[in-house]
Amino acid sequence: MAERLSIAVVGAGYWGPNLARNFRASADWELAAVCDLDLARARQVAETVGGAPVTDSLDAVLRDRGIHAVAVATPARTHHPIVMAALAAGKHVIVEKPLADGFGRGEEMVDAAAERGLVLMTDHTYCYTPAALKIAELIAEDFLGEVLFIDSVRINLGLIQPDVDVFWDLAPHDLAILDFVLPGGLAPVSVSAHGADPLGTGKPCIGYLVIPLAGGAIAHVHVNWLSPTKIRQMVIGGTRRTLVWDDLNPQQRVSVYDRGVDLATRSRRRSDTHAARISYRLGDTWAPALPEREALSSVAAEFAAAIRERRRARTSGESGLRILSVLDAAAASLAAAGAPHPLALAGVEQDRRARAEREAVAG
């Protein structure tokens, strides 16, 4: 596919205009249509980005053989039927976060794309920021050493969503970033969640997630709709260095601190109270130079590359499914007063491994 690919944006609400603008500006894509039940809103978006056909019929979009892909920017509860219809019509799909409104429906979408050999990509936009790409590079190069902890804060005085709680609204960003930068992706066994609804809205407006990671590490995610201050910050502590990502500081989004605690010796005896000799490392601070570019332009380029190269996107449907597994477990933990809850994906992976082993023995 050397020529430009053709895409329709479905949904002209909050996120659809951003998708339409970036696909319209991309050298890889032709914006073939803006589709929304509100034609006036679709026309407004099309005019804003320089012109494109508009329609209120998803069926018309899916019947058009000249359209290679669909970008879904509709409420999460509608993702499953729209994506399944698009895949059945042979279209590649990119869908805004979260992938679906539940793990089971997300799994059906991922399986349907795999069966048809189509690309299903989750629009985890933050993963394509220069900062996230640099963090992933530093962790892959072992520059931070073994990850010990991650603290992530995403708080602001934000819109209280009518259909989802603060976990489903804000936490997918942080979870997607963790899935993107951690080697092997986000693969915890359990999740603990605590939430509060001090305004009586009927859903948590403040939330805390605790996620055990491999090797004894831990991740903590704080999300909040009620904070008068806006904070977008992530701290990743490693055995060699600690990294701080401050997304609201354009002059220095990423800082790396050569500071931490060194355990010089370790005893094999658990009864030994002097199991380690602790020293504190106080070194330099380094801020890598990062380009300033819109992450969605990189999202559009990655979607096109995945289709042309017949491969999974960097933020694939499977990545979106891992996030859904955490969110579903968080909802179950909330219902159990914060007790740790296992992830559905962990059970699915165990079943798949067991099935593969049985097939290997039978073969």
Secondary structure, DSSP 8 states (H G I E B T S, - for coil): --S-EEEEEE--SSSHHHHHHHHHH-TTEEEEEEE-SSHHHHHHHHHHTT---EES-HHHHHH-TT--EEEE-S-GGGHHHHHHHHHHTT-EEEEESSS-SSHHHHHHHHHHHHHHT--EEEE-GGGGSHHHHHHHHHHHTTSS-SEEEEEEEEEEE----SSS-HHHHHHHHHHHHHHHHSTT----SEEEEEEE-TT--SS-SEEEEEEE-GGG-EEEEEEESEEEEEEEEEEEEESS-EEEEETT-TT-SEEEEEEEEEEEEE-S-TT-S--EEEEEEEEEEE--------HHHHHHHHHHHHHHTTS--TTBHHHHHHHHHHHHHHHHHHHTTT--EE-HHHHHHHHHHHHHHHHHHH-
